Amino acid sequence: MRKPILIICGVLVLAVAAFLLFGRDGTPGDTSPEAGFARDMATHHAQAVDMAFTIRDKGPAKEIRSLAFDIINTQANQRGMFQGWLQQWGLSQATDQPPMAWMSGHGHGATPGAGVTAGKMPGMASPQELTELKQAQGTQAEVLFLQLMIRHHEGGVQMSEGLLKLSARGEVVGMAQKIVQGQSGEIKLMTELLRQRGAQPLPSILTPK
């Protein structure tokens, strides 16, 4: 009798895992890479929007103000889409899993990502750095904003590239590809804006390809 019982238990375990990953009707489940990406990227984008508002309100140079405006609009819209997906999938906006569990191997179906640690989203500015940005003025504020946002975008690229290795769901893959392309382009722009101000980016968090 033990063997049939073990088989039944194994089937039940697989069924529970499948439900967590894919939900009831094939939509992403609570611990899926898609859900983790949507939740974490929504939080990640929120900080980028906050930093962009901070520099915009300081009356920076025209090109910095234009960049901040683009970041605010693009990432606020994308954040709304992430939250909309979760609602559409019947999932909560929050989770008891640590950030990046979906990419670092702590969530079902995730694989370890180079330089990624569960509980910490890559590229995020620290509270101290955010305070420094709020207190800085003039060119110093522009330089710090560009440095922090380049690193922040690198984190967004890293998260999106991680999702592309784990998911084949059309709308999520399409968004991840859009983020990689768009933020990689803005990294180049911001690096040039730093050069014009006699400054350099912070050490890159991206793994050389």
Residue, then its C-alpha position, 0 to 999 in steps of 0.5 A: m500500500r505504501k507505493p500507491i500512497l507515495i505516488i498519490c502524494g507525489v501527484l498532489v505535490l506536483a498539482v500544488a506546485a503547478f497551481l502556484l506557478f500557473g494558477r487555475d486557468g493557465t495564467p501565472g500563479d503566485t510564485s511564478p516568474e511573471a508575478g514576481f517580475a510584475r511585483d518587483m518591477a512595479t516597486h523598482h519603477a516607483q523609485a525611478v519615478d520618485m527620483a525623476f520627480t525630485i530632479r525635475d522639481k530642482g529646475p535642471a537643464k533642459e535635457i535633464r528635465s526632458l529625460a526626467f519627464d520621459i522617465i516619469n511618463t514611461q515608467a508610471n504607465q508601465r507600473g500601471m500595466f504590471q499592477g493590471w496584470l496582477q489584478q487580471w491574473g487574480l493575484s495580490q499586489a504584495t507577497d510574502q516572498p522576498p524581492m527577487a525570489w523569482m530570479s534567485g532560485h527561491g521561487h518555484g521555477a526560478t534559476p539563480g541569476a548572476g549578481v542577484t540576491a533574494g531580498k534585494m532588487p538590483g540598482m535600487a538607490s539607498p535611503q541615504e542616496l535618496t536623501e543626498l539627491k534631495q539635498a543636492q543642488g545645481t550641477q551636483a544634483e544633475v550628476l548624482f541623479l544621472q549616476l543613480m538613474i544609470r545604476h537603477h536602469e542597469g538593475g531594470v535591464q538585469m531584471s528584464e533579462g532574467l525574466l526573458k530566460l524564465s518566461a514565454r508569456g507574450e505580454v510579459v516577454g514583450m514588456a521585458q524586451k521593451i525595458v531592455q531596449g529602452q533603458s539601455g538606450e537611456i543609459k547611453l544618453m545619461t552616460e553622455l550627459l555625465r561626460q558633458r558634466g565632467a563626471q562618470p557613471l558609478p561602477s556598473i552592476l551589469t555582467p560584461k557580455 
